[in-house]
Amino acid sequence: MPPALYNHIHNLTERRHDELNFCFIFFIAKQAMAASTIPTVLLASAILVAAATYFRHDTRSSSGLTAGTHLHFYMHDQYTGENPTAALIVPGRPPLSNSSSTTTGSSDADPAPRRFGDVAVMNNALTEGPERGSPRVGTAQGFTVRVADRGSVNALSMHLVMEAGEHAGSSLVVSGRVDTDLAVRESVIVGGTGRFRGARGYALSRSFDYDLAKGGVVEIDVYLY
């Protein structure tokens, strides 16, 4: 079954389940009110108010989430040039003598080696296409911490802030373990704001034209469910 169809059926099922629960609560409250005693009527009224508040909150918390949404854009992660958008803020520990690797960015001979404990911050443009002049759709803001001696593995915390289109003003929160030696890296969508409030999903990133020392362009696909 296609994911979009599955998500649609799942959402309809949950909505129907909530409607049945509300009807059952309303029936119980109505029966209690029929008893006509003051304590019972007060109890029934309290049940109705609590139920209405719960279901209204549940609807609001999910109304911003667009299930089945797929976002695609390119992130420009520039460490050099006239206007760098990323920077190494805290240099990590020098490479250990026994931790040299032929993996990109981890060799002692690398002119700009990544080191264990490196902390880098970003304020990167998100664009429709990979070209520098492509229309901007948002900004990726966050930081990475290198968490491995070998290879180039980073702990990622990032906000994808949408600035154009129907999602303008909303953002997604991304967290994950990013191994840049892999062709495709997967991260987790752990939340969001605006239309993406309460969002869940995952993000896939690929190096489009990237160099660990200078930065470059990263292709990103986001899938929400």
C-alpha distance (Angstrom), angle and dihedral (degrees) to the residues before:
residue distance angle dihedral
M1 . . .
P2 3.83 . .
P3 3.84 112.4 .
A4 3.81 92.9 -123.7
L5 3.82 91.9 54.0
Y6 3.80 91.5 45.5
N7 3.82 91.5 51.2
H8 3.82 91.3 48.4
I9 3.83 92.6 51.0
H10 3.80 90.9 44.7
N11 3.81 92.2 52.2
L12 3.81 92.1 47.6
T13 3.81 90.4 49.9
E14 3.80 92.4 50.8
R15 3.80 91.5 47.1
R16 3.82 91.3 50.5
H17 3.81 89.9 48.0
D18 3.82 90.6 53.9
E19 3.80 91.3 48.6
L20 3.82 91.4 52.7
N21 3.81 91.4 48.1
F22 3.81 91.1 51.6
C23 3.80 91.8 48.8
F24 3.81 90.4 51.1
I25 3.80 92.5 49.8
F26 3.81 90.7 47.3
F27 3.82 90.4 51.2
I28 3.82 92.1 51.4
A29 3.80 91.5 47.7
K30 3.80 91.7 48.4
Q31 3.79 91.5 51.5
A32 3.80 90.2 49.4
M33 3.80 92.1 50.4
A34 3.81 89.3 52.2
A35 3.80 87.9 66.9
S36 3.83 86.6 71.3
T37 3.80 96.1 -150.5
I38 3.80 115.3 134.4
P39 3.85 96.2 -126.0
T40 3.80 91.4 48.5
V41 3.80 93.1 47.8
L42 3.81 90.7 49.6
L43 3.79 90.9 49.3
A44 3.80 91.8 48.7
S45 3.81 91.0 49.3
A46 3.80 90.7 50.8
I47 3.82 90.5 50.9
L48 3.80 91.6 51.7
V49 3.82 93.1 48.4
A50 3.81 92.0 48.1
A51 3.80 92.1 47.7
A52 3.80 93.0 48.5
T53 3.81 91.2 48.9
Y54 3.81 92.0 49.0
F55 3.78 96.2 49.1
R56 3.81 92.9 43.1
H57 3.82 89.5 51.9
D58 3.80 91.4 47.3
T59 3.81 91.5 51.6
R60 3.78 93.4 48.0
S61 3.81 93.4 47.5
S62 3.80 92.0 55.5
S63 3.81 100.7 35.0
G64 3.79 92.8 83.2
L65 3.78 93.8 51.7
T66 3.78 114.2 92.7
A67 3.79 103.1 -156.4
G68 3.77 114.4 -148.4
T69 3.83 93.3 21.7
H70 3.80 116.7 154.3
L71 3.81 118.8 -164.1
H72 3.80 123.0 -171.0
F73 3.79 126.8 -174.4
Y74 3.79 144.8 130.8
M75 3.80 126.4 -107.1
H76 3.82 119.8 -146.8
D77 3.80 106.4 -147.9
Q78 3.82 104.2 -175.3
Y79 3.82 121.3 179.5
T80 3.80 94.9 167.3
G81 3.80 139.5 33.2
E82 3.79 132.5 66.0
N83 3.79 95.3 -50.8
P84 3.82 110.5 27.7
T85 3.80 113.4 -170.4
A86 3.81 97.2 -168.8
A87 3.79 131.3 49.2
L88 3.78 141.5 -178.2
I89 3.82 103.3 -118.7
V90 3.80 102.8 172.9
P91 3.82 118.6 29.4
G92 3.76 113.8 -142.3
R93 3.78 133.5 -138.4
P94 3.82 116.7 -55.9
P95 3.83 112.5 -100.6
L96 3.78 113.5 -85.4
S97 3.79 116.4 -114.8
N98 3.81 91.2 -118.6
S99 3.80 96.6 43.8
S100 3.81 99.5 70.2
S101 3.76 112.5 132.6
T102 3.76 138.0 -179.2
T103 3.79 87.9 -131.1
T104 3.81 114.0 118.1
G105 3.78 112.0 -89.4
S106 3.81 97.2 9.7
S107 3.79 105.1 81.2
D108 3.82 120.8 104.6
A109 3.79 87.8 -131.0
D110 3.79 92.7 58.9
P111 3.85 109.4 114.5
A112 3.84 89.8 -135.6
P113 3.82 106.3 23.4
R114 3.77 120.7 -172.3
R115 3.78 110.7 -127.2
F116 3.78 135.7 -156.3
G117 3.81 107.6 -88.8
D118 3.82 97.0 21.6
V119 3.81 110.1 155.0
A120 3.80 116.6 -158.4
V121 3.80 129.2 178.0
M122 3.79 128.8 -153.8
N123 3.77 140.4 -159.3
N124 3.79 96.8 174.7
A125 3.78 129.7 172.9
L126 3.80 118.8 -118.2
T127 3.80 113.7 -149.3
E128 3.80 138.4 179.9
G129 3.79 93.4 -119.2
P130 3.80 136.3 23.1
E131 3.81 94.6 -105.7
R132 3.79 117.9 103.0
G133 3.82 91.7 -124.7
S134 3.81 94.7 48.7
P135 3.85 115.9 125.6
R136 3.78 111.8 -81.2
V137 3.81 117.6 -122.8
G138 3.78 101.9 173.5
T139 3.79 151.0 -39.4
A140 3.80 132.6 -89.7
Q141 3.80 110.3 -144.4
G142 3.77 125.5 178.9
F143 3.78 145.5 76.4
T144 3.79 143.0 -92.6
V145 3.80 131.3 -147.1
R146 3.77 120.2 -159.6
V147 3.80 106.4 -128.0
A148 3.82 103.7 176.7
D149 3.80 135.1 69.0
R150 3.78 92.9 -149.7
G151 3.78 126.6 50.1
S152 3.79 119.2 -3.1
V153 3.78 109.0 -69.5
N154 3.80 119.0 160.6
A155 3.78 136.5 -176.4
L156 3.80 105.6 -130.2
S157 3.80 130.8 -152.6
M158 3.80 113.2 174.1
H159 3.79 142.9 157.4
L160 3.80 118.8 -147.6
V161 3.81 103.5 -152.9
M162 3.81 113.4 -164.1
E163 3.81 115.0 -143.7
A164 3.81 104.2 169.9
G165 3.80 139.8 42.6
E166 3.78 128.3 17.0
H167 3.82 93.0 -33.1
A168 3.83 95.9 52.7
G169 3.80 110.7 139.5
S170 3.80 93.9 23.9
S171 3.79 127.3 102.0
L172 3.79 142.0 -164.2
V173 3.81 127.4 -142.5
V174 3.81 115.4 -137.3
S175 3.79 126.4 -167.0
G176 3.76 130.7 171.2
R177 3.78 155.0 110.2
V178 3.79 109.0 -79.9
D179 3.80 119.6 -162.5
T180 3.81 105.5 -173.3
D181 3.81 90.6 -164.7
L182 3.81 88.7 70.8
A183 3.79 120.0 86.8
V184 3.81 91.5 -134.4
R185 3.79 123.7 27.6
E186 3.80 122.2 -163.4
S187 3.81 124.6 -151.2
V188 3.80 132.6 175.9
I189 3.80 128.5 -111.0
V190 3.81 102.0 -139.3
G191 3.80 100.6 174.1
G192 3.76 146.9 -38.0
T193 3.78 148.1 -159.2
G194 3.79 135.3 -114.0
R195 3.80 111.7 3.8
F196 3.80 87.9 1.1
R197 3.80 96.8 53.9
G198 3.79 107.9 145.8
A199 3.80 92.3 7.6
R200 3.79 121.9 169.4
G201 3.78 128.6 -172.9
Y202 3.77 142.4 91.3
A203 3.81 140.8 -86.3
L204 3.80 128.3 -141.2
S205 3.80 119.5 -157.3
R206 3.79 130.5 -169.9
S207 3.80 131.6 -176.9
F208 3.80 105.4 -111.8
D209 3.80 97.4 175.7
Y210 3.78 109.1 -14.5
D211 3.80 140.9 155.5
L212 3.80 120.7 -175.4
A213 3.80 93.2 -139.6
K214 3.81 98.4 45.8
G215 3.79 104.0 21.9
G216 3.78 123.5 -135.2
V217 3.78 141.8 176.2
V218 3.82 125.9 -26.4
E219 3.81 123.4 -168.3
I220 3.82 114.1 -139.7
D221 3.81 131.9 -167.1
V222 3.80 119.5 -172.3
Y223 3.82 122.6 -163.8
L224 3.81 122.2 -170.7
Y225 3.81 126.6 -164.9
